[in-house]
Each structure stands twice: as structure tokens, then as C-alpha cells.
Amino acid sequence: QVQLVESGGSLVQAGGSLRLSCAASGRTFSNYNMAWFRQAPGREREFVTAITWSGGRTYYADSVKGRFTISRDNAKNPVSLQMNSLKPEDTAVYYCAAEPYRAVPPVDPREWNYWGQGTQVTVSS
């Protein structure tokens, strides 16, 4: 059974930092694009960042550029997200996702094939 599990979400003050991790079981994701999405209450799921399996190219939403960094870890922990200078508007459930088909990671969450359960990030002012 393929499974992704996020961890690392917490309550943090504005300006603080968190590091999210994504653990994998059932298969390895070394040849998958990996991404982080987030979803705040009452809002649609939003693309945050992605990294390709081919070349390790990274992509970031404008709202997080310069503050967040995505990286590949290993087969069992395929992706992580370092979040710095956190803002209250970063508050959301953060999801790890995997996709094996596209050369360029898609922004549309409907194009992603595997998902974790999400981890809550809350940034207080």
C-alpha cells in the first residue's frame, strides 16, 4: 500500500521557522516529482513548492519565494520543507504529494497522484 505521511507541523510565532518532513511506505519515490500543497479553512488547495525527480529543479509559489526551501531527502523520506520567516497567512494544513508523469510539476492538485494526510501549521501574530 502506497502511503505518504507528513510530520513537523506545529504552532509557531510569526517570524519563526518550521521544518516539515514526508515519510513514504509501499514504494520509493526517487523517480517521482514531489510537492507541497497547503489548504486553509474555506479555501482551495494551493500549490506551495515542488521538486522534480529529473534534475532536482525547484518551483515556488510567489508567496513563499525566499522563505521556503524544498529538498529531497531519501527513499523513505522523499521530501522536506524548510519554512523560515513564517507569516500568519502561512497558516494551513500542509500536504505532501507525488506525481510520476509530468516533466514540469503541475500547479493543479488534481494532477498529483499520491497524497499524505496533512500536517497543521499555525502561525500566530
N, C-alpha and C positions, 0 to 999 in steps of 0.2 A: 504494500500500500504506500503510495507516494504521499509524503507529508512535509509541510514546511511549518516551522514553529518559531515565532518571533519572541524575543525577550529584550529586556533592558528598559522598557518604558517605566516612567516614574513621574513624580511631581517635582518640579524644579522651578526656581525663581527666574524671572526674566534676566537675560544675560548669562545664564548658566549653560552647562553642557550636559549632554547625554550621549551614550553610545548604544545603538540598537544592534542586535545580532539576529541571525536567521539560521536555525538548525534544520537539517534535511534528513529524511529517512525514506527507505524504499528504493531510492536511486540516488546517484550523484548528479550534480547539476553543473559539471565542469564545461559542458557544451551547450549550456542554456544562457540566454540573456537573463539578467536578474534586475529587479527593480524594487523600489519602494514607492508605495502609494499611501495616501492618507485620506481620512474621511472624518469631518467634523459633523456633529449632530445637525440634521436638517440639510446637509449639503451632499453633493455628489462626490464620489470617489475621485481624488485628484492626483495626477502624476507628480511625483517629487523628484525622483532621480533614477537613472538606470546605468548599467554597465554591460557591455557586450561580451559574449564568450570569445569572439574573434577579435583580438587586438586590445581588449580591455578599454575601449573607448567609453567615455563617460558623458552623460547628459544630465542637465539640471534644469528644473523649473526656475524661472527668473526670480521667484520669491525666495529661493534658498541659495542662489549662487553666492559664493564667497563665505557662506556659513556652514553648509553641509558638505560632507565628503563621503562618497560611496566607495567601497573597496571589496575585492574578492578575497576570501579567507582560505578555505579549503573545501574538500568534498563534503564533509559533514556539516560545515558551517559556511555555506557558499557565498554569503554576502553580509556586509555590515554597513552601518550608517553612523558616522560621527556627526553630531549636531552641536554646533557652537553658537554663541550669541543668540540664544533662543528668545523668541518673542511670544507674547500671549496668543497671537494669531497662528502660531505653530501648533496649538493645542488640537489634538485629533487622535483617532486610532490609526496607528501606522501598520501597514501591511507589507509583507514580503511577497514578491511574485516572481514567477519563472515562465519563460517562453522560448521554445526551441526553433522557431521557423524564420523569423524576420532578420534581415541583415541590419536594419536600423530598429532599435527598440521602439515599439509603438507607444504613443501617449494614451490611446484609448484603452481603458482597463479591460474592455471586452475582448481584446486581442491576447490577453495573458491567460495561460492555461492552468497554472498551479498557484495556489494562494495559501498563506498562513491564516491563523485565526485573528491576528491583530494584537497589538500591544498599545496600551493607553499612554500617551504623552500629554501631560498637563503642565502648562507654563503659567505661573502666577505673576501678577504685576506687583 
